[in-house]
Amino acid sequence: MKLAESFADVSRFVAIRRDIHAHPELGFEEHRTSEKVASLLEEWGIEVHRGIAGTGLVGVLRRGNGKRTIGLRADMDALPLHEANEFAHKSTHAGRMHACGHDGHTTMLLAAAWHLAQQGAAFDGTVHFIFQPAEEMGKAGARKMIQDGLFERFPCDAVFALHNFPVGDVGRFALNEGALMASSNTYKITLRGRGTHASMPHTGLDPVGAVVALAQALATLVPRTIASTERALLAVTQLQGSDAPNVIPDVASVGGTVRTFSIAALDLIEARLRTVAEGIAAAHECTAEVSFVRASPPVVNHPAEARFAAEVMREVVGADMVTDDFPAVMGAEDFAHMLMARPGCYAFLGNGDGDHRLDGHGPGPCIIHNTSFDFNDQIIPIGASYFVKLVERWLPVGGR
């Protein structure tokens, strides 16, 4: 495994990662984390710009006279989960934990920033280290950073990011040259009728029966709308009717999630969902109110940047540890907003299957969004080396 020599001793970064893990903060509340990141960057001589989308920040490192720029992004927020682990760096805040590895993502980018600033890495141009708030829970921190002038203030010719993932071997990179993750969208359809006693249904207009019929129709909406050659998903996950067993309510609702790998497919599903909802509501003499929220678009890598990233990955870990045709997954990531604004590439980095468990690790599987999850510190130098090599190859001395 080819790693930057300066990362042979990662103890300082392991300590940083575990400190962040022990003090998780939810989206747009990452005050301690943001200040810790900013202080370290300033200590290493990196220019820091705070307060972007609230708790977001950007570190800027310039070298030489080159005009080219690159953006490297890490997310900082935690999840509203109660940690099941009992090791020394477990969460000190009940109901909050780093269950998705953002503590590790932040640390990998910090390690790369340290190396580039302190070890005299050769590059010619400007690096923007983007530390993003609020990736989780549909809060769209990436979009808010962009709305707050991210790319106007810190121009990036391309942007790159990593996410730990169970992709097999520890340290395996996985990516593709197109859609890597799905769009994330939520819907809620509220049907309004006229409530009555359950023993006299003929005296009311039953929205519960309408919602049941609607849920059944939604379950088959995707195959009747999207070609079988394209993957998409509509899940019914919420049904709400009366709180009492003998009451037909005035209102009932159905809700869930929609995932697609293209905006065109998403447009078709939303339009069809609205049509079906209105038709079934009318058939039951009810009215329909449809809320359809597009939380994040699909993560679509730009082919040239994905090929470039894969070349860099092979330099870091060897060709046999890079999967460059990884199949798209139905999970979502709001780095998609950055890829819609700038060319770039998003990739996965193998966190392993839990062999790194410490004493006191929880009983559940060591996978993201699980209360027994913990980031694998073994991949800190791998991710950091990748970021460093991206900079050196994207901003070479003497130009490209």
C-alpha positions in Angstrom: 0.0 0.0 0.0 1.6 3.3 -1.1 1.1 6.0 1.5 2.6 9.4 2.0 5.5 8.9 4.4 4.5 11.8 6.7 1.4 9.9 7.6 3.3 6.9 8.9 2.5 8.1 12.5 -1.1 9.1 12.5 -1.5 9.3 16.3 -2.0 13.0 16.3 -4.9 12.7 13.8 -6.4 9.7 15.6 -6.6 11.9 18.7 -8.3 14.6 16.7 -10.8 12.2 15.2 -11.7 10.7 18.5 -12.1 14.1 20.2 -14.5 15.1 17.5 -16.3 11.7 17.8 -16.7 12.3 21.6 -18.3 15.7 21.0 -20.8 15.3 18.2 -22.9 18.2 17.0 -26.0 18.2 14.7 -26.4 20.1 11.5 -25.8 23.9 11.8 -24.8 23.4 15.4 -21.2 22.4 14.8 -19.8 25.3 16.8 -17.1 23.4 18.7 -16.1 21.3 15.7 -15.9 24.3 13.4 -13.8 26.2 15.8 -11.5 23.2 16.4 -11.0 22.9 12.7 -10.4 26.6 12.2 -7.9 26.8 15.0 -5.9 23.9 13.7 -5.8 25.3 10.2 -4.7 28.7 11.5 -2.0 27.0 13.6 -0.7 25.5 10.4 -0.6 28.8 8.6 -3.7 28.3 6.5 -6.0 31.3 5.8 -9.4 30.6 7.4 -12.9 32.0 6.5 -15.5 31.3 9.1 -19.3 31.6 9.1 -20.2 30.3 5.7 -23.8 28.9 6.0 -23.4 29.4 9.7 -20.9 26.9 11.0 -19.2 26.1 7.7 -15.7 27.3 6.9 -13.1 27.3 4.2 -9.3 27.1 4.5 -7.3 28.7 1.7 -3.7 27.7 0.9 -1.9 29.3 -2.0 1.5 28.4 -3.5 3.3 29.7 -6.5 1.7 31.9 -9.2 -0.7 29.3 -10.7 -4.2 30.4 -11.4 -5.7 26.9 -11.2 -7.8 26.0 -8.1 -9.2 22.8 -6.5 -11.8 22.3 -3.8 -11.6 19.4 -1.2 -14.7 18.9 0.9 -15.5 17.2 4.2 -18.7 17.1 6.2 -18.7 17.8 10.0 -22.2 17.0 11.4 -23.4 14.1 13.5 -26.7 12.2 13.7 -29.5 12.2 16.4 -28.8 8.7 17.6 -27.8 7.4 21.1 -24.4 5.7 20.8 -24.3 2.1 21.9 -20.5 2.0 22.2 -18.7 2.2 25.6 -15.1 2.9 24.6 -13.2 5.9 25.8 -14.1 8.2 23.0 -17.9 7.5 22.9 -20.2 10.4 22.6 -20.5 12.7 25.6 -23.9 13.9 24.4 -26.9 11.7 24.9 -28.9 11.4 21.7 -26.1 12.5 19.4 -23.3 10.5 17.8 -21.0 10.3 14.8 -22.7 7.3 13.2 -21.7 8.2 9.6 -18.0 8.8 9.9 -18.0 12.6 9.4 -15.5 12.8 12.3 -13.2 10.7 10.1 -13.9 12.7 6.9 -13.1 16.0 8.8 -9.9 14.4 10.1 -8.7 13.1 6.8 -9.0 16.6 5.2 -7.3 18.1 8.2 -4.4 15.7 7.8 -4.1 16.6 4.2 -4.2 20.3 5.0 -1.4 19.8 7.6 0.7 17.9 5.1 0.2 20.5 2.3 0.9 23.4 4.6 3.7 22.0 6.8 5.6 19.5 4.7 6.3 21.7 1.7 4.3 19.7 -0.8 5.0 20.8 -4.4 2.0 22.5 -6.1 1.3 25.6 -8.0 -2.2 27.2 -7.4 -4.8 27.5 -4.7 -6.4 24.8 -2.6 -9.8 25.4 -0.9 -10.4 23.1 2.1 -14.2 23.1 2.4 -15.6 22.0 5.8 -19.4 21.7 5.4 -22.1 21.7 8.0 -25.4 19.9 8.0 -25.1 17.1 5.4 -27.5 14.8 7.3 -31.2 14.9 7.8 -32.0 16.7 4.5 -30.6 20.0 5.9 -28.7 20.6 2.7 -25.6 22.3 4.1 -23.9 22.1 0.7 -26.7 24.0 -1.0 -26.6 26.6 1.7 -22.9 27.1 1.4 -23.3 27.6 -2.3 -26.2 30.1 -1.7 -23.9 31.9 0.7 -21.4 32.5 -2.1 -19.0 29.5 -1.7 -17.9 29.3 -5.3 -17.9 33.0 -6.0 -15.7 33.7 -3.0 -13.6 30.5 -3.4 -13.5 29.6 -7.1 -12.9 25.9 -7.7 -12.0 24.4 -11.1 -13.1 21.1 -9.6 -14.3 19.7 -6.3 -13.6 16.3 -4.7 -14.9 14.5 -1.7 -14.8 11.0 0.0 -17.1 9.0 2.2 -16.3 5.9 4.2 -18.4 2.9 3.1 -18.5 -0.9 3.5 -17.1 -1.6 0.0 -15.0 -4.6 0.9 -11.3 -4.3 1.8 -10.1 -1.6 4.2 -8.8 1.2 2.1 -10.4 0.2 -1.2 -11.6 3.2 -3.3 -14.8 2.8 -5.2 -16.3 5.2 -7.8 -17.7 5.5 -11.3 -18.0 8.0 -14.1 -21.6 8.8 -13.7 -24.4 8.5 -11.1 -23.0 7.1 -7.9 -25.8 7.9 -5.5 -29.5 8.7 -5.8 -31.5 11.8 -5.3 -33.3 12.0 -2.0 -36.8 13.3 -1.9 -39.8 13.0 0.5 -43.5 13.2 -0.1 -46.6 13.5 2.0 -50.1 13.3 0.6 -52.9 14.5 2.8 -56.4 13.5 1.9 -59.3 15.5 3.4 -62.8 14.0 3.7 -65.5 14.4 6.4 -65.2 12.5 9.6 -67.9 10.5 11.3 -68.5 7.6 13.7 -67.0 4.3 12.3 -70.4 2.6 12.7 -72.0 5.1 10.3 -69.5 5.4 7.4 -72.3 6.4 5.0 -72.6 9.7 6.8 -69.1 10.8 6.1 -66.4 10.8 3.4 -63.7 8.3 4.5 -60.1 9.6 3.9 -58.6 6.5 5.4 -60.0 4.2 2.8 -58.8 6.6 0.2 -55.3 6.6 1.7 -55.2 2.8 1.7 -56.1 2.8 -2.0 -53.5 5.5 -2.7 -50.8 3.6 -0.8 -51.5 0.5 -2.9 -51.3 2.5 -6.1 -48.1 4.2 -5.1 -46.5 0.8 -4.5 -46.7 0.1 -8.3 -46.2 3.6 -9.5 -42.5 3.3 -10.4 -42.7 0.3 -12.8 -45.7 1.9 -14.5 -43.8 5.2 -15.0 -40.1 4.5 -15.3 -38.5 2.3 -18.0 -37.2 -1.0 -16.7 -33.7 0.0 -17.9 -33.5 2.7 -15.3 -33.4 2.3 -11.5 -35.8 4.3 -9.3 -37.5 3.7 -6.0 -40.7 4.9 -4.3 -41.3 3.7 -0.8 -44.4 4.1 1.3 -43.2 4.4 4.9 -45.9 6.4 6.7 -49.6 6.0 7.1 -51.7 8.1 9.4 -55.4 8.0 10.1 -57.5 8.2 13.3 -56.2 8.0 16.8 -59.3 6.2 17.9 -60.6 2.8 16.7 -64.2 3.9 16.3 -63.6 7.2 14.5 -63.4 8.0 10.8 -61.2 11.1 10.8 -61.5 14.2 8.7 -57.9 13.8 7.5 -55.6 10.9 6.7 -52.1 10.9 5.1 -49.5 8.7 3.4 -45.8 9.5 3.0 -42.4 8.2 2.1 -39.3 8.6 0.1 -38.4 8.7 -3.6 -35.0 7.9 -5.0 -33.8 8.3 -8.6 -30.5 8.6 -10.5 -31.7 11.3 -12.8 -33.7 14.5 -12.6 -35.8 13.4 -15.6 -37.0 10.3 -13.8 -37.7 12.3 -10.7 -39.8 14.8 -12.7 -41.8 11.9 -14.1 -42.4 10.3 -10.7 -43.5 13.5 -9.1 -45.9 14.4 -11.9 -47.4 10.9 -11.8 -47.7 10.9 -8.0 -49.7 14.1 -8.1 -52.0 12.8 -10.8 -52.6 9.5 -9.0 -53.3 11.3 -5.7 -55.8 13.7 -7.2 -57.5 10.9 -9.1 -57.9 8.6 -6.1 -59.0 11.5 -3.9 -61.7 12.5 -6.4 -62.9 8.9 -6.6 -63.4 8.9 -2.9 -64.9 12.4 -2.9 -62.0 13.7 -0.9 -59.4 16.4 -1.7 -55.7 15.9 -1.9 -52.8 18.1 -0.8 -49.4 17.0 -2.0 -46.1 18.0 -0.5 -43.0 16.9 -2.5 -39.6 18.0 -1.1 -36.5 17.5 -3.2 -33.8 17.3 -0.5 -30.8 16.6 -2.7 -30.2 15.7 -6.4 -28.4 12.6 -7.5 -24.6 12.5 -7.0 -23.4 12.4 -10.6 -19.6 12.3 -11.2 -18.1 14.2 -14.1 -16.4 11.6 -16.3 -13.1 13.4 -16.8 -12.7 14.3 -13.1 -13.7 10.7 -12.2 -11.0 9.3 -14.4 -8.5 11.7 -13.0 -9.5 10.8 -9.4 -9.1 7.1 -10.2 -5.6 7.6 -11.6 -4.7 9.4 -8.3 -6.2 6.6 -6.3 -4.2 4.0 -8.1 -1.0 6.0 -7.2 -2.0 5.9 -3.5 -3.2 2.3 -3.0 -2.4 0.4 -6.2 -4.6 -0.6 -9.1 -6.0 -3.7 -7.4 -7.5 -1.6 -4.6 -9.5 0.7 -6.9 -12.9 -0.2 -8.3 -13.7 2.4 -10.9 -17.1 0.9 -12.1 -18.8 0.7 -8.7 -22.6 0.3 -9.1 -24.8 3.2 -8.0 -26.4 3.0 -4.6 -29.7 4.3 -3.4 -28.3 6.3 -0.6 -28.0 10.1 -1.0 -25.4 12.8 -0.3 -25.8 16.6 -0.6 -22.3 16.9 -2.2 -24.6 16.5 -5.2 -25.3 20.2 -5.1 -21.6 21.0 -5.4 -21.3 18.6 -8.4 -24.2 20.4 -10.1 -22.3 23.7 -9.6 -18.7 22.5 -10.5 -17.0 19.6 -12.1 -15.7 17.0 -9.7 -15.9 13.5 -8.3 -17.3 11.8 -5.2 -16.0 8.4 -4.1 -16.2 5.8 -1.4 -13.3 4.6 0.8 -13.5 1.2 2.4 -14.0 1.3 6.2 -13.9 -2.5 6.6 -16.4 -4.9 8.1 -15.7 -4.1 11.8 -12.4 -5.9 12.4 -11.1 -2.6 13.9 -13.6 -2.8 16.8 -12.2 -1.6 20.1 -13.0 -3.0 23.5 -16.4 -1.5 24.5 -17.7 -1.5 20.9 -21.5 -1.9 20.7 -23.2 -5.2 19.7 -24.6 -4.0 16.4 -22.9 -4.1 12.9 -20.2 -1.5 12.3 -22.0 0.1 9.3 -23.0 3.7 8.9 -26.1 5.0 10.6 -25.9 2.3 13.2 -25.5 3.0 16.9 -22.5 0.7 17.1 -20.6 2.4 14.3 -17.1 3.8 14.6 -14.9 5.2 11.9 -11.8 3.0 11.1 -8.7 5.1 12.0 -6.6 2.9 9.7 -8.0 4.8 6.7 -7.1 8.3 7.9 -3.7 8.3 6.1 -5.2 6.7 3.0 -7.8 9.4 2.6 -5.4 12.1 3.5 -2.8 10.8 1.0 -5.5 10.8 -1.7 -6.4 14.5 -1.0 -2.7 15.4 -1.1 -2.0 13.6 -4.4 -5.1 15.2 -5.9 -3.6 18.6 -5.2 -0.2 17.7 -6.4 -1.6 16.3 -9.7 -4.3 18.9 -10.2 -1.9 21.8 -9.5 1.5 20.6 -10.7 4.5 22.8 -10.6 5.1 23.9 -14.2 1.4 23.6 -15.2 -0.6 20.8 -16.8 
